[in-house]
Amino acid sequence: MQAVWYNTTVKYEYVKGGKEMSKRCAICDKSKLFGNKVTFSNRKSSRSWGANIRKVRVVVDGSVKRINVCTTCLKSGFVERPSFTSAE
């Protein structure tokens, strides 16, 4: 399952148990992060940060698949987007 131009493979299958994997990058495995929200009075409460995940069309092994990819991997060029030709 080659998904990028330099031998990095897609970490998750496209369908697991009939449902797609959500909120997780298929390239770098980035998902939700947990930490503390700290107020001015230094009170702490737990919160979570979600990864910026986009569902994009990617060329994988010569065929076009739709997978979840974070915007960092998109901007870095880790995935190969399909080329569109005009039907004239």
DSSP file (Angstrom, degrees, kcal/mol; ACC not computed):
  #  RESIDUE AA STRUCTURE BP1 BP2  ACC     N-H-->O    O-->H-N    N-H-->O    O-->H-N    TCO  KAPPA ALPHA  PHI   PSI    X-CA   Y-CA   Z-CA
    1    1 A M              0   0    0      0, 0.0     9,-1.5     0, 0.0     2,-0.4   0.000 360.0 360.0 360.0  70.8    0.0    0.0    0.0
    2    2 A Q  B     +A    9   0A   0      7,-0.2    59,-1.1     1,-0.2    60,-0.2  -0.606 360.0 162.8 -73.1 128.8    2.3    2.8   -1.2
    3    3 A A        +     0   0    0      5,-1.1    77,-1.1    -2,-0.4     2,-0.3   0.493  56.4  43.6-124.2 -10.5    0.7    6.2   -0.6
    4    4 A V  S >  S-     0   0    0      4,-0.7     3,-0.5    75,-0.2    75,-0.2  -0.795  83.8-106.6-133.4 175.3    3.6    8.6   -0.8
    5    5 A W  T 3  S+     0   0    0     72,-0.4    74,-0.1    -2,-0.3    73,-0.1   0.464 105.9  51.7 -85.5  -1.8    6.6    9.2   -2.9
    6    6 A Y  T 3  S-     0   0    0     72,-0.2    -1,-0.2     2,-0.1     3,-0.1  -0.228 116.9 -84.9-135.9  51.0    9.3    8.0   -0.6
    7    7 A N  S <  S+     0   0    0     -3,-0.5     2,-0.5     1,-0.2    -2,-0.1   0.697  78.9 137.1  63.6  26.4    8.5    4.5    0.8
    8    8 A T        -     0   0    0     70,-0.1    -5,-1.1    -4,-0.0    -4,-0.7  -0.903  42.5-147.0 -97.4 131.9    6.2    5.4    3.7
    9    9 A T  B     -A    2   0A   0     -2,-0.5     2,-0.3    -7,-0.2    -7,-0.2  -0.586  23.2 -95.3 -99.0 160.1    3.2    3.1    3.8
   10   10 A V        -     0   0    0     -9,-1.5    17,-0.2    -2,-0.2    16,-0.1  -0.592  32.5-151.0 -71.2 129.0   -0.4    3.9    4.9
   11   11 A K  S    S+     0   0    0     15,-3.1     2,-0.4    -2,-0.3    -1,-0.1   0.761  72.1  45.8 -79.8 -25.5   -0.6    2.8    8.5
   12   12 A Y  S    S-     0   0    0     14,-0.5     4,-0.0     9,-0.0    -1,-0.0  -0.901  83.7-113.2-121.7 147.5   -4.3    1.9    8.7
   13   13 A E        -     0   0    0     -2,-0.4     8,-0.3     1,-0.1     3,-0.2  -0.329  30.8-118.8 -67.5 159.6   -6.5   -0.1    6.4
   14   14 A Y  S    S+     0   0    0      1,-0.3     7,-0.4     6,-0.1     2,-0.4   0.855  99.5  25.1 -73.5 -34.0   -9.1    1.9    4.6
   15   15 A V        -     0   0    0      5,-0.2     2,-0.5     3,-0.0    -1,-0.3  -0.985  66.4-176.4-133.5 123.1  -12.0   -0.1    6.2
   16   16 A K  B >  S-B   19   0B   0      3,-2.1     3,-1.4    -2,-0.4    -4,-0.0  -0.967  77.6 -15.9-119.3 115.7  -11.7   -1.9    9.5
   17   17 A G  T 3  S-     0   0    0     -2,-0.5    -1,-0.1     1,-0.3     3,-0.1   0.764 124.5 -58.5  66.8  25.6  -14.8   -3.8   10.6
   18   18 A G  T 3  S+     0   0    0      1,-0.2     2,-0.4     0, 0.0    -1,-0.3   0.293 121.3  89.8  89.4 -11.5  -17.0   -2.1    8.1
   19   19 A K  B <  S-B   16   0B   0     -3,-1.4    -3,-2.1     3,-0.0    -1,-0.2  -0.913  76.6-117.1-119.6 147.8  -16.4    1.4    9.5
   20   20 A E        -     0   0    0     -2,-0.4     2,-0.4    -5,-0.2    -5,-0.2  -0.490  32.2-106.8 -78.7 150.4  -13.7    3.8    8.4
   21   21 A M        -     0   0    0     -7,-0.4     2,-0.3    -8,-0.3     3,-0.2  -0.626  44.2-160.2 -72.9 131.4  -11.1    5.0   10.8
   22   22 A S        +     0   0    0     -2,-0.4     3,-0.1     1,-0.2    -3,-0.0  -0.834  57.6  13.8-119.4 156.1  -11.9    8.5   11.8
   23   23 A K  S    S+     0   0    0     -2,-0.3     2,-0.3     1,-0.1     9,-0.3   0.802  99.3 103.2  55.0  35.9   -9.9   11.4   13.3
   24   24 A R  S    S-     0   0    0     -3,-0.2     2,-0.3     7,-0.1     7,-0.2  -0.972  73.1-121.9-146.3 130.7   -6.6    9.7   12.6
   25   25 A C     >  -     0   0    0      5,-2.4     4,-1.1    -2,-0.3    44,-0.2  -0.540  12.0-150.2 -73.5 132.4   -4.1   10.4    9.9
   26   26 A A  T  4 S+     0   0    0     42,-2.9   -15,-3.1    -2,-0.3   -14,-0.5   0.632  93.1  43.1 -77.2 -13.4   -3.4    7.4    7.7
   27   27 A I  T  4 S+     0   0    0     41,-0.3    -1,-0.1   -17,-0.2   -18,-0.1   0.896 129.7  15.6 -96.9 -55.0    0.2    8.6    7.0
   28   28 A C  T  4 S-     0   0    0      2,-0.1    -2,-0.1   -18,-0.0    41,-0.1   0.421  93.0-123.5-106.7   0.9    1.7    9.8   10.3
   29   29 A D     <  +     0   0    0     -4,-1.1     2,-0.3     1,-0.2    -3,-0.1   0.731  50.3 164.4  67.0  23.9   -0.8    8.3   12.8
   30   30 A K        +     0   0    0      1,-0.0    -5,-2.4    -6,-0.0    -1,-0.2  -0.560   6.6 148.1 -75.3 135.6   -1.6   11.7   14.3
   31   31 A S        -     0   0    0     -2,-0.3    -7,-0.1    -7,-0.2     2,-0.1  -0.558  48.0 -24.5-143.6-152.7   -4.8   11.7   16.4
   32   32 A K        -     0   0    0     -9,-0.3     2,-0.3    -2,-0.2    18,-0.2  -0.417  53.6-153.7 -72.4 139.1   -6.2   13.4   19.4
   33   33 A L  E     -C   49   0C   0     16,-2.8    16,-2.8    -2,-0.1     2,-0.3  -0.862   5.1-149.3-111.1 148.6   -3.9   14.9   22.0
   34   34 A F  E     +C   48   0C   0     -2,-0.3     2,-0.3    14,-0.2    14,-0.2  -0.897  31.4 127.2-119.2 147.6   -4.7   15.4   25.7
   35   35 A G  E     -C   47   0C   0     12,-2.2    12,-2.3    -2,-0.3     2,-0.4  -0.886  50.5 -68.9-168.6-161.1   -3.5   18.1   28.1
   36   36 A N  E     -C   46   0C   0     -2,-0.3     2,-0.6    10,-0.2    10,-0.2  -0.899  23.8-140.7-116.4 141.5   -4.6   20.7   30.6
   37   37 A K  E     -C   45   0C   0      8,-3.8     8,-1.8    -2,-0.4     2,-0.5  -0.899  25.8-159.0 -92.4 123.3   -6.3   24.0   30.2
   38   38 A V  E     -C   44   0C   0     -2,-0.6     6,-0.2     6,-0.2     2,-0.1  -0.921   2.3-154.3-111.9 122.9   -4.7   26.4   32.6
   39   39 A T    >   -     0   0    0      4,-2.2     3,-1.7    -2,-0.5     0, 0.0  -0.265  35.6 -97.1 -85.4 175.9   -6.5   29.6   33.7
   40   40 A F  T 3  S+     0   0    0      1,-0.3    -1,-0.1     2,-0.1    -2,-0.0   0.849 127.3  54.3 -62.2 -34.3   -5.0   32.8   34.9
   41   41 A S  T 3  S-     0   0    0      2,-0.1    -1,-0.3     1,-0.0    -3,-0.0   0.322 121.3-111.3 -83.3   9.6   -5.6   31.7   38.5
   42   42 A N    <   +     0   0    0     -3,-1.7     2,-0.3     1,-0.3    -2,-0.1   0.706  65.5 150.7  69.6  24.4   -3.6   28.5   37.7
   43   43 A R        -     0   0    0      2,-0.0    -4,-2.2     1,-0.0     2,-0.4  -0.685  33.4-147.7 -81.6 142.4   -6.6   26.2   37.9
   44   44 A K  E     +C   38   0C   0     -2,-0.3     2,-0.3    -6,-0.2    -6,-0.2  -0.919  21.9 171.3-117.3 136.5   -6.2   23.2   35.6
   45   45 A S  E     -C   37   0C   0     -8,-1.8    -8,-3.8    -2,-0.4     2,-0.1  -0.993  36.3-107.4-138.3 146.3   -8.9   21.2   33.8
   46   46 A S  E     +C   36   0C   0     -2,-0.3     2,-0.3   -10,-0.2   -10,-0.2  -0.415  43.0 162.9 -76.5 146.6   -8.3   18.5   31.2
   47   47 A R  E     -C   35   0C   0    -12,-2.3   -12,-2.2    -2,-0.1     2,-0.3  -0.928  25.6-129.0-149.7 172.7   -9.1   19.2   27.6
   48   48 A S  E     -C   34   0C   0     -2,-0.3     2,-0.5   -14,-0.2   -14,-0.2  -0.951   4.9-147.5-131.5 151.0   -8.3   17.6   24.2
   49   49 A W  E     -C   33   0C   0    -16,-2.8   -16,-2.8    -2,-0.3     2,-0.3  -0.972  17.9-144.2-116.3 127.6   -6.9   18.9   20.9
   50   50 A G        -     0   0    0     -2,-0.5   -18,-0.1   -18,-0.2     2,-0.1  -0.676  18.9-115.2 -91.8 146.3   -8.0   17.3   17.7
   51   51 A A        -     0   0    0     -2,-0.3     2,-1.5   -28,-0.2   -19,-0.1  -0.448  31.4-108.7 -73.8 152.3   -5.8   16.9   14.7
   52   52 A N        +     0   0    0     -2,-0.1    19,-1.9   -21,-0.1     2,-0.4  -0.655  51.5 179.2 -85.0  88.2   -6.6   18.8   11.6
   53   53 A I  E     -D   70   0D   0     -2,-1.5     2,-0.4    17,-0.2    17,-0.2  -0.760  12.1-173.0-100.6 135.3   -7.8   15.8    9.5
   54   54 A R  E     -D   69   0D   0     15,-2.9    15,-3.1    -2,-0.4     2,-0.8  -0.969  24.2-131.8-124.3 142.4   -9.1   16.0    5.9
   55   55 A K  E     +D   68   0D   0     -2,-0.4     2,-0.3    13,-0.2    13,-0.2  -0.848  43.0 170.0 -92.9 111.1  -10.6   13.3    3.9
   56   56 A V  E     -D   67   0D   0     11,-2.4    11,-2.2    -2,-0.8     2,-0.5  -0.819  39.8-109.2-125.0 159.2   -8.8   13.5    0.5
   57   57 A R  E     +D   66   0D   0     -2,-0.3     2,-0.3     9,-0.2     9,-0.2  -0.788  43.6 179.0 -88.2 127.4   -8.5   11.5   -2.7
   58   58 A V  E     -D   65   0D   0      7,-3.5     7,-3.2    -2,-0.5     2,-0.7  -0.955  32.8-117.4-132.6 145.3   -5.0    9.9   -2.9
   59   59 A V  E     +D   64   0D   0     21,-3.0     2,-0.4    -2,-0.3    21,-0.4  -0.767  37.1 176.5 -83.6 118.2   -3.3    7.7   -5.4
   60   60 A V  E >   -D   63   0D   0      3,-3.5     3,-1.9    -2,-0.7   -57,-0.2  -0.983  68.9 -19.1-126.8 118.0   -2.4    4.4   -3.7
   61   61 A D  T 3  S-     0   0    0    -59,-1.1    -1,-0.1    -2,-0.4     3,-0.1   0.849 127.8 -52.2  54.5  39.0   -0.9    1.5   -5.7
   62   62 A G  T 3  S+     0   0    0      1,-0.2     2,-0.3   -60,-0.2    -1,-0.3   0.349 122.5  94.7  83.8  -7.0   -2.1    3.1   -9.0
   63   63 A S  E <  S-D   60   0D   0     -3,-1.9    -3,-3.5    -5,-0.0     2,-0.5  -0.845  77.7-112.3-116.9 156.6   -5.7    3.4   -7.9
   64   64 A V  E     +D   59   0D   0     -2,-0.3     2,-0.3    -5,-0.2    -5,-0.2  -0.759  38.6 175.5 -91.7 124.8   -7.5    6.4   -6.3
   65   65 A K  E     -D   58   0D   0     -7,-3.2    -7,-3.5    -2,-0.5     2,-0.6  -0.863  29.5-128.8-123.1 158.5   -8.6    5.9   -2.7
   66   66 A R  E     +D   57   0D   0     -2,-0.3     2,-0.3    -9,-0.2    -9,-0.2  -0.945  41.5 161.5-109.9 113.7  -10.2    8.3   -0.2
   67   67 A I  E     -D   56   0D   0    -11,-2.2   -11,-2.4    -2,-0.6     2,-0.5  -0.839  43.6-100.7-130.2 165.2   -8.3    8.4    3.1
   68   68 A N  E     +D   55   0D   0     -2,-0.3   -42,-2.9   -13,-0.2     2,-0.4  -0.780  44.9 172.5 -88.7 123.8   -8.0   10.6    6.1
   69   69 A V  E     -D   54   0D   0    -15,-3.1   -15,-2.9    -2,-0.5     2,-0.1  -0.991  29.3-123.4-133.9 138.8   -4.8   12.7    6.0
   70   70 A C  E  >  -D   53   0D   0     -2,-0.4     4,-1.6   -17,-0.2     3,-0.3  -0.420  27.5-115.6 -77.3 159.4   -3.7   15.5    8.3
   71   71 A T  H  > S+     0   0    0    -19,-1.9     4,-2.5     1,-0.2     5,-0.2   0.752 112.7  63.0 -70.2 -23.1   -2.9   18.9    6.8
   72   72 A T  H  > S+     0   0    0    -20,-0.2     4,-1.9     2,-0.2    -1,-0.2   0.921 106.1  44.5 -64.9 -43.2    0.7   18.6    7.8
   73   73 A C  H  >>S+     0   0    0     -3,-0.3     5,-2.1     2,-0.2     4,-0.6   0.852 113.0  52.5 -68.8 -34.3    1.2   15.6    5.6
   74   74 A L  H ><5S+     0   0    0     -4,-1.6     3,-0.7     1,-0.2    -2,-0.2   0.935 112.3  43.7 -65.7 -45.8   -0.8   17.4    2.8
   75   75 A K  H 3<5S+     0   0    0     -4,-2.5    -2,-0.2     1,-0.2    -1,-0.2   0.831 111.1  55.0 -69.4 -31.5    1.4   20.5    2.9
   76   76 A S  H 3<5S-     0   0    0     -4,-1.9    -1,-0.2    -5,-0.2    -2,-0.2   0.598 111.0-120.0 -78.7 -10.4    4.6   18.4    3.2
   77   77 A G  T <<5 +     0   0    0     -3,-0.7   -72,-0.4    -4,-0.6    -3,-0.2   0.783  66.2 140.9  79.8  26.9    3.8   16.5    0.0
   78   78 A F      < +     0   0    0     -5,-2.1     2,-0.3    -6,-0.1   -72,-0.2   0.651  61.0  57.8 -76.5 -14.9    3.7   13.1    1.6
   79   79 A V  S    S-     0   0    0     -6,-0.5     2,-0.7   -75,-0.2   -75,-0.2  -0.846  79.4-129.6-116.7 153.4    0.7   12.0   -0.5
   80   80 A E        -     0   0    0    -77,-1.1   -21,-3.0   -21,-0.4    -2,-0.0  -0.904  23.2-150.8-103.6 115.0    0.2   11.8   -4.2
   81   81 A R        -     0   0    0     -2,-0.7   -23,-0.2   -23,-0.2     2,-0.1  -0.548  25.4-103.3 -82.6 148.9   -3.0   13.6   -5.3
   82   82 A P        -     0   0    0      0, 0.0     2,-0.4     0, 0.0    -1,-0.1  -0.434  31.6-125.1 -71.5 145.8   -4.7   12.3   -8.5
   83   83 A S        -     0   0    0     -2,-0.1     2,-0.4     2,-0.0     0, 0.0  -0.753  20.5-142.1 -91.9 138.8   -4.3   14.4  -11.6
   84   84 A F        -     0   0    0     -2,-0.4     2,-0.4     2,-0.0    -1,-0.0  -0.843  11.4-162.4-103.5 133.7   -7.5   15.5  -13.3
   85   85 A T        -     0   0    0     -2,-0.4     2,-0.3     2,-0.0    -2,-0.0  -0.918  23.0-118.5-113.1 142.2   -7.8   15.6  -17.1
   86   86 A S        -     0   0    0     -2,-0.4     2,-1.2     1,-0.1    -2,-0.0  -0.598  18.5-132.6 -80.7 138.3  -10.5   17.6  -18.8
   87   87 A A              0   0    0     -2,-0.3    -1,-0.1     1,-0.2    -2,-0.0  -0.725 360.0 360.0 -91.6  90.3  -12.9   15.6  -21.0
   88   88 A E              0   0    0     -2,-1.2    -1,-0.2     0, 0.0    -2,-0.0   0.405 360.0 360.0-108.7 360.0  -13.0   17.6  -24.2
